[in-house]
Amino acid sequence: MGTERTTGLPTDINVGDIKGTISTALAERSAPPPYEELCCLHEAVLRHIKALLPLATKQIDGLWRGSTEWYQKVTTLDAIRYEVGEGLGSGLLTATRHVQTLGYRLRFLLENSGLLTDREEPDAAKSGPSAGS
């Protein structure tokens, strides 16, 4: 992944790939996917979170500090940093829920990264929590 020399922020992020990962992570299923599939999806979600976190942080840092919006979004960034370190877990249902939660967090980061136009939204399910937005 390339980075911008002056800021150290990633510059070659594939938004379409991120949207696809969000859609997969948030897909409605009648049964949990196999654990191996969750492991691969977990890795993809974490890779995208790592790429988007600095961009979203920069965008959120540009908000008026002390505003409710700024506080909610900074709190969500802190929660994301914590959740990324939690690991997938060993149970199938726990792993499924963790990947879904990270999918919502990834959607939040994409929405706050500055990579989407005003009219563009992530293609993933717009229902469900979108913390801080």
CNS distance restraints for C-alpha pairs under 8 A (distance, minus, plus):
assign (resid   1 and name CA) (resid  10 and name CA) 6.66 0.50 0.50
assign (resid   1 and name CA) (resid  11 and name CA) 7.59 0.50 0.50
assign (resid   1 and name CA) (resid  12 and name CA) 6.19 0.50 0.50
assign (resid   1 and name CA) (resid  13 and name CA) 7.65 0.50 0.50
assign (resid   2 and name CA) (resid  10 and name CA) 5.72 0.50 0.50
assign (resid   2 and name CA) (resid  11 and name CA) 5.79 0.50 0.50
assign (resid   2 and name CA) (resid  12 and name CA) 5.84 0.50 0.50
assign (resid   3 and name CA) (resid   7 and name CA) 7.92 0.50 0.50
assign (resid   3 and name CA) (resid   8 and name CA) 5.39 0.50 0.50
assign (resid   3 and name CA) (resid   9 and name CA) 5.20 0.50 0.50
assign (resid   3 and name CA) (resid  10 and name CA) 4.16 0.50 0.50
assign (resid   3 and name CA) (resid  11 and name CA) 5.24 0.50 0.50
assign (resid   3 and name CA) (resid  12 and name CA) 7.47 0.50 0.50
assign (resid   4 and name CA) (resid   8 and name CA) 5.14 0.50 0.50
assign (resid   4 and name CA) (resid   9 and name CA) 5.40 0.50 0.50
assign (resid   4 and name CA) (resid  10 and name CA) 6.16 0.50 0.50
assign (resid   4 and name CA) (resid  11 and name CA) 6.00 0.50 0.50
assign (resid   5 and name CA) (resid   9 and name CA) 7.88 0.50 0.50
assign (resid   9 and name CA) (resid  54 and name CA) 6.51 0.50 0.50
assign (resid   9 and name CA) (resid  55 and name CA) 6.70 0.50 0.50
assign (resid  10 and name CA) (resid  51 and name CA) 6.47 0.50 0.50
assign (resid  10 and name CA) (resid  55 and name CA) 7.84 0.50 0.50
assign (resid  13 and name CA) (resid  51 and name CA) 7.41 0.50 0.50
assign (resid  14 and name CA) (resid  18 and name CA) 6.48 0.50 0.50
assign (resid  15 and name CA) (resid  19 and name CA) 6.13 0.50 0.50
assign (resid  15 and name CA) (resid 115 and name CA) 7.59 0.50 0.50
assign (resid  16 and name CA) (resid  20 and name CA) 6.20 0.50 0.50
assign (resid  17 and name CA) (resid  21 and name CA) 6.26 0.50 0.50
assign (resid  18 and name CA) (resid  22 and name CA) 6.20 0.50 0.50
assign (resid  18 and name CA) (resid  48 and name CA) 6.53 0.50 0.50
assign (resid  19 and name CA) (resid  23 and name CA) 6.17 0.50 0.50
assign (resid  19 and name CA) (resid 107 and name CA) 7.94 0.50 0.50
assign (resid  19 and name CA) (resid 122 and name CA) 5.85 0.50 0.50
assign (resid  19 and name CA) (resid 123 and name CA) 5.97 0.50 0.50
assign (resid  19 and name CA) (resid 124 and name CA) 6.53 0.50 0.50
assign (resid  20 and name CA) (resid  24 and name CA) 6.22 0.50 0.50
assign (resid  20 and name CA) (resid 123 and name CA) 7.80 0.50 0.50
assign (resid  20 and name CA) (resid 124 and name CA) 7.68 0.50 0.50
assign (resid  21 and name CA) (resid  25 and name CA) 6.07 0.50 0.50
assign (resid  21 and name CA) (resid  41 and name CA) 7.46 0.50 0.50
assign (resid  21 and name CA) (resid  44 and name CA) 7.07 0.50 0.50
assign (resid  21 and name CA) (resid  45 and name CA) 6.63 0.50 0.50
assign (resid  21 and name CA) (resid 103 and name CA) 7.68 0.50 0.50
assign (resid  22 and name CA) (resid  26 and name CA) 6.07 0.50 0.50
assign (resid  22 and name CA) (resid  45 and name CA) 7.68 0.50 0.50
assign (resid  22 and name CA) (resid 103 and name CA) 5.24 0.50 0.50
assign (resid  22 and name CA) (resid 104 and name CA) 7.43 0.50 0.50
assign (resid  22 and name CA) (resid 106 and name CA) 6.83 0.50 0.50
assign (resid  22 and name CA) (resid 107 and name CA) 6.46 0.50 0.50
assign (resid  22 and name CA) (resid 124 and name CA) 5.77 0.50 0.50
assign (resid  23 and name CA) (resid  27 and name CA) 5.77 0.50 0.50
assign (resid  23 and name CA) (resid 103 and name CA) 8.00 0.50 0.50
assign (resid  23 and name CA) (resid 123 and name CA) 6.87 0.50 0.50
assign (resid  23 and name CA) (resid 124 and name CA) 4.42 0.50 0.50
assign (resid  23 and name CA) (resid 125 and name CA) 6.86 0.50 0.50
assign (resid  24 and name CA) (resid  41 and name CA) 7.97 0.50 0.50
assign (resid  25 and name CA) (resid  41 and name CA) 7.10 0.50 0.50
assign (resid  25 and name CA) (resid  99 and name CA) 6.18 0.50 0.50
assign (resid  25 and name CA) (resid 100 and name CA) 5.26 0.50 0.50
assign (resid  25 and name CA) (resid 102 and name CA) 7.91 0.50 0.50
assign (resid  25 and name CA) (resid 103 and name CA) 5.20 0.50 0.50
assign (resid  26 and name CA) (resid 100 and name CA) 5.50 0.50 0.50
assign (resid  26 and name CA) (resid 103 and name CA) 6.10 0.50 0.50
assign (resid  26 and name CA) (resid 104 and name CA) 7.37 0.50 0.50
assign (resid  26 and name CA) (resid 124 and name CA) 6.97 0.50 0.50
assign (resid  26 and name CA) (resid 125 and name CA) 6.86 0.50 0.50
assign (resid  27 and name CA) (resid 125 and name CA) 7.78 0.50 0.50
assign (resid  29 and name CA) (resid  33 and name CA) 7.97 0.50 0.50
assign (resid  32 and name CA) (resid  92 and name CA) 7.08 0.50 0.50
assign (resid  32 and name CA) (resid  93 and name CA) 6.89 0.50 0.50
assign (resid  32 and name CA) (resid  96 and name CA) 6.49 0.50 0.50
assign (resid  33 and name CA) (resid  37 and name CA) 6.41 0.50 0.50
assign (resid  33 and name CA) (resid  38 and name CA) 6.68 0.50 0.50
assign (resid  33 and name CA) (resid  96 and name CA) 7.66 0.50 0.50
assign (resid  34 and name CA) (resid  38 and name CA) 6.51 0.50 0.50
assign (resid  34 and name CA) (resid  92 and name CA) 7.76 0.50 0.50
assign (resid  35 and name CA) (resid  39 and name CA) 6.23 0.50 0.50
assign (resid  35 and name CA) (resid  92 and name CA) 6.16 0.50 0.50
assign (resid  35 and name CA) (resid  95 and name CA) 7.70 0.50 0.50
assign (resid  36 and name CA) (resid  40 and name CA) 6.48 0.50 0.50
assign (resid  37 and name CA) (resid  41 and name CA) 6.20 0.50 0.50
assign (resid  38 and name CA) (resid  42 and name CA) 5.85 0.50 0.50
assign (resid  38 and name CA) (resid  95 and name CA) 7.01 0.50 0.50
assign (resid  38 and name CA) (resid  96 and name CA) 6.79 0.50 0.50
assign (resid  38 and name CA) (resid  99 and name CA) 7.19 0.50 0.50
assign (resid  39 and name CA) (resid  43 and name CA) 6.29 0.50 0.50
assign (resid  39 and name CA) (resid  88 and name CA) 7.48 0.50 0.50
assign (resid  40 and name CA) (resid  44 and name CA) 6.37 0.50 0.50
assign (resid  41 and name CA) (resid  45 and name CA) 6.12 0.50 0.50
assign (resid  41 and name CA) (resid  99 and name CA) 7.38 0.50 0.50
assign (resid  42 and name CA) (resid  46 and name CA) 6.12 0.50 0.50
assign (resid  42 and name CA) (resid  88 and name CA) 7.28 0.50 0.50
assign (resid  42 and name CA) (resid  99 and name CA) 5.84 0.50 0.50
assign (resid  43 and name CA) (resid  47 and name CA) 6.13 0.50 0.50
assign (resid  44 and name CA) (resid  48 and name CA) 6.34 0.50 0.50
assign (resid  45 and name CA) (resid  49 and name CA) 6.11 0.50 0.50
assign (resid  45 and name CA) (resid  99 and name CA) 7.75 0.50 0.50
assign (resid  45 and name CA) (resid 102 and name CA) 6.89 0.50 0.50
assign (resid  45 and name CA) (resid 103 and name CA) 6.76 0.50 0.50
assign (resid  45 and name CA) (resid 106 and name CA) 7.02 0.50 0.50
assign (resid  46 and name CA) (resid  50 and name CA) 6.07 0.50 0.50
assign (resid  46 and name CA) (resid  84 and name CA) 7.01 0.50 0.50
assign (resid  46 and name CA) (resid 102 and name CA) 7.96 0.50 0.50
assign (resid  47 and name CA) (resid  51 and name CA) 6.42 0.50 0.50
assign (resid  48 and name CA) (resid  52 and name CA) 6.12 0.50 0.50
assign (resid  48 and name CA) (resid 106 and name CA) 7.23 0.50 0.50
assign (resid  49 and name CA) (resid  53 and name CA) 5.71 0.50 0.50
assign (resid  49 and name CA) (resid 106 and name CA) 5.80 0.50 0.50
assign (resid  49 and name CA) (resid 109 and name CA) 7.23 0.50 0.50
assign (resid  50 and name CA) (resid  54 and name CA) 7.65 0.50 0.50
assign (resid  51 and name CA) (resid  55 and name CA) 7.70 0.50 0.50
assign (resid  52 and name CA) (resid  56 and name CA) 6.10 0.50 0.50
assign (resid  52 and name CA) (resid 109 and name CA) 6.03 0.50 0.50
assign (resid  52 and name CA) (resid 110 and name CA) 6.69 0.50 0.50
assign (resid  52 and name CA) (resid 113 and name CA) 6.37 0.50 0.50
assign (resid  53 and name CA) (resid  57 and name CA) 5.96 0.50 0.50
assign (resid  53 and name CA) (resid  77 and name CA) 7.87 0.50 0.50
assign (resid  53 and name CA) (resid 109 and name CA) 6.45 0.50 0.50
assign (resid  53 and name CA) (resid 113 and name CA) 7.79 0.50 0.50
assign (resid  54 and name CA) (resid  58 and name CA) 6.14 0.50 0.50
assign (resid  55 and name CA) (resid  59 and name CA) 6.33 0.50 0.50
assign (resid  55 and name CA) (resid 112 and name CA) 7.90 0.50 0.50
assign (resid  55 and name CA) (resid 113 and name CA) 4.96 0.50 0.50
assign (resid  55 and name CA) (resid 114 and name CA) 7.24 0.50 0.50
assign (resid  56 and name CA) (resid  60 and name CA) 6.02 0.50 0.50
assign (resid  56 and name CA) (resid 109 and name CA) 5.65 0.50 0.50
assign (resid  56 and name CA) (resid 110 and name CA) 7.43 0.50 0.50
assign (resid  56 and name CA) (resid 112 and name CA) 5.05 0.50 0.50
assign (resid  56 and name CA) (resid 113 and name CA) 4.06 0.50 0.50
assign (resid  56 and name CA) (resid 114 and name CA) 7.17 0.50 0.50
assign (resid  57 and name CA) (resid  61 and name CA) 5.94 0.50 0.50
assign (resid  57 and name CA) (resid  74 and name CA) 7.97 0.50 0.50
assign (resid  57 and name CA) (resid  77 and name CA) 7.45 0.50 0.50
assign (resid  57 and name CA) (resid 113 and name CA) 7.73 0.50 0.50
assign (resid  58 and name CA) (resid  62 and name CA) 6.52 0.50 0.50
assign (resid  58 and name CA) (resid 113 and name CA) 7.96 0.50 0.50
assign (resid  59 and name CA) (resid  63 and name CA) 7.21 0.50 0.50
assign (resid  59 and name CA) (resid 112 and name CA) 6.61 0.50 0.50
assign (resid  59 and name CA) (resid 113 and name CA) 6.31 0.50 0.50
assign (resid  59 and name CA) (resid 114 and name CA) 6.73 0.50 0.50
assign (resid  60 and name CA) (resid  70 and name CA) 6.53 0.50 0.50
assign (resid  60 and name CA) (resid  73 and name CA) 6.90 0.50 0.50
assign (resid  60 and name CA) (resid  74 and name CA) 7.17 0.50 0.50
assign (resid  60 and name CA) (resid 112 and name CA) 7.22 0.50 0.50
assign (resid  61 and name CA) (resid  65 and name CA) 7.62 0.50 0.50
assign (resid  61 and name CA) (resid  70 and name CA) 7.77 0.50 0.50
assign (resid  63 and name CA) (resid  67 and name CA) 7.90 0.50 0.50
assign (resid  63 and name CA) (resid  69 and name CA) 7.98 0.50 0.50
assign (resid  63 and name CA) (resid  70 and name CA) 5.92 0.50 0.50
assign (resid  64 and name CA) (resid  70 and name CA) 6.54 0.50 0.50
assign (resid  65 and name CA) (resid  70 and name CA) 5.94 0.50 0.50
assign (resid  65 and name CA) (resid  71 and name CA) 7.42 0.50 0.50
assign (resid  66 and name CA) (resid  70 and name CA) 6.47 0.50 0.50
assign (resid  66 and name CA) (resid  71 and name CA) 6.40 0.50 0.50
assign (resid  67 and name CA) (resid  71 and name CA) 6.20 0.50 0.50
assign (resid  68 and name CA) (resid  72 and name CA) 6.09 0.50 0.50
assign (resid  69 and name CA) (resid  73 and name CA) 6.17 0.50 0.50
assign (resid  69 and name CA) (resid 132 and name CA) 7.10 0.50 0.50
assign (resid  69 and name CA) (resid 133 and name CA) 7.63 0.50 0.50
assign (resid  70 and name CA) (resid  74 and name CA) 6.03 0.50 0.50
assign (resid  71 and name CA) (resid  75 and name CA) 6.06 0.50 0.50
assign (resid  72 and name CA) (resid  76 and name CA) 6.23 0.50 0.50
assign (resid  72 and name CA) (resid 131 and name CA) 7.86 0.50 0.50
assign (resid  72 and name CA) (resid 132 and name CA) 4.92 0.50 0.50
assign (resid  72 and name CA) (resid 133 and name CA) 7.91 0.50 0.50
assign (resid  73 and name CA) (resid  77 and name CA) 6.22 0.50 0.50
assign (resid  73 and name CA) (resid 131 and name CA) 7.70 0.50 0.50
assign (resid  73 and name CA) (resid 132 and name CA) 4.76 0.50 0.50
assign (resid  73 and name CA) (resid 133 and name CA) 7.17 0.50 0.50
assign (resid  74 and name CA) (resid  78 and name CA) 6.27 0.50 0.50
assign (resid  75 and name CA) (resid  79 and name CA) 6.27 0.50 0.50
assign (resid  75 and name CA) (resid 132 and name CA) 7.87 0.50 0.50
assign (resid  76 and name CA) (resid  80 and name CA) 6.17 0.50 0.50
assign (resid  76 and name CA) (resid 131 and name CA) 6.54 0.50 0.50
assign (resid  76 and name CA) (resid 132 and name CA) 6.14 0.50 0.50
assign (resid  77 and name CA) (resid  81 and name CA) 6.34 0.50 0.50
assign (resid  78 and name CA) (resid  82 and name CA) 6.40 0.50 0.50
assign (resid  79 and name CA) (resid  83 and name CA) 6.06 0.50 0.50
assign (resid  80 and name CA) (resid  84 and name CA) 6.04 0.50 0.50
assign (resid  80 and name CA) (resid 102 and name CA) 7.79 0.50 0.50
assign (resid  80 and name CA) (resid 105 and name CA) 6.56 0.50 0.50
assign (resid  81 and name CA) (resid  85 and name CA) 6.81 0.50 0.50
assign (resid  82 and name CA) (resid  86 and name CA) 6.72 0.50 0.50
assign (resid  83 and name CA) (resid  87 and name CA) 7.74 0.50 0.50
assign (resid  83 and name CA) (resid 102 and name CA) 7.61 0.50 0.50
assign (resid  84 and name CA) (resid 102 and name CA) 7.74 0.50 0.50
assign (resid  88 and name CA) (resid  94 and name CA) 7.68 0.50 0.50
assign (resid  88 and name CA) (resid  95 and name CA) 5.18 0.50 0.50
assign (resid  88 and name CA) (resid  98 and name CA) 6.48 0.50 0.50
assign (resid  88 and name CA) (resid  99 and name CA) 7.48 0.50 0.50
assign (resid  89 and name CA) (resid  94 and name CA) 6.42 0.50 0.50
assign (resid  89 and name CA) (resid  95 and name CA) 5.53 0.50 0.50
assign (resid  90 and name CA) (resid  94 and name CA) 7.37 0.50 0.50
assign (resid  90 and name CA) (resid  95 and name CA) 6.79 0.50 0.50
assign (resid  91 and name CA) (resid  95 and name CA) 5.97 0.50 0.50
assign (resid  92 and name CA) (resid  96 and name CA) 6.05 0.50 0.50
assign (resid  93 and name CA) (resid  97 and name CA) 6.16 0.50 0.50
assign (resid  94 and name CA) (resid  98 and name CA) 6.10 0.50 0.50
assign (resid  95 and name CA) (resid  99 and name CA) 6.18 0.50 0.50
assign (resid  96 and name CA) (resid 100 and name CA) 6.24 0.50 0.50
assign (resid  97 and name CA) (resid 101 and name CA) 6.09 0.50 0.50
assign (resid  98 and name CA) (resid 102 and name CA) 6.18 0.50 0.50
assign (resid  99 and name CA) (resid 103 and name CA) 6.08 0.50 0.50
assign (resid 100 and name CA) (resid 104 and name CA) 6.48 0.50 0.50
assign (resid 101 and name CA) (resid 105 and name CA) 6.35 0.50 0.50
assign (resid 102 and name CA) (resid 106 and name CA) 5.97 0.50 0.50
assign (resid 103 and name CA) (resid 107 and name CA) 6.24 0.50 0.50
assign (resid 104 and name CA) (resid 108 and name CA) 6.31 0.50 0.50
assign (resid 104 and name CA) (resid 129 and name CA) 6.86 0.50 0.50
assign (resid 104 and name CA) (resid 130 and name CA) 6.27 0.50 0.50
assign (resid 105 and name CA) (resid 109 and name CA) 6.30 0.50 0.50
assign (resid 105 and name CA) (resid 130 and name CA) 7.44 0.50 0.50
assign (resid 105 and name CA) (resid 131 and name CA) 7.67 0.50 0.50
assign (resid 106 and name CA) (resid 110 and name CA) 6.19 0.50 0.50
assign (resid 107 and name CA) (resid 111 and name CA) 6.09 0.50 0.50
assign (resid 107 and name CA) (resid 122 and name CA) 6.81 0.50 0.50
assign (resid 107 and name CA) (resid 124 and name CA) 7.84 0.50 0.50
assign (resid 107 and name CA) (resid 130 and name CA) 7.47 0.50 0.50
assign (resid 108 and name CA) (resid 112 and name CA) 6.18 0.50 0.50
assign (resid 108 and name CA) (resid 130 and name CA) 6.06 0.50 0.50
assign (resid 108 and name CA) (resid 131 and name CA) 6.95 0.50 0.50
assign (resid 108 and name CA) (resid 132 and name CA) 7.71 0.50 0.50
assign (resid 108 and name CA) (resid 133 and name CA) 7.34 0.50 0.50
assign (resid 109 and name CA) (resid 113 and name CA) 5.73 0.50 0.50
assign (resid 110 and name CA) (resid 114 and name CA) 7.56 0.50 0.50
assign (resid 110 and name CA) (resid 115 and name CA) 6.98 0.50 0.50
assign (resid 110 and name CA) (resid 116 and name CA) 7.40 0.50 0.50
assign (resid 110 and name CA) (resid 122 and name CA) 7.48 0.50 0.50
assign (resid 111 and name CA) (resid 115 and name CA) 7.71 0.50 0.50
assign (resid 111 and name CA) (resid 116 and name CA) 6.74 0.50 0.50
assign (resid 111 and name CA) (resid 121 and name CA) 7.26 0.50 0.50
assign (resid 111 and name CA) (resid 122 and name CA) 7.22 0.50 0.50
assign (resid 116 and name CA) (resid 120 and name CA) 5.66 0.50 0.50
assign (resid 116 and name CA) (resid 121 and name CA) 6.91 0.50 0.50
assign (resid 117 and name CA) (resid 121 and name CA) 7.92 0.50 0.50
assign (resid 122 and name CA) (resid 126 and name CA) 7.92 0.50 0.50
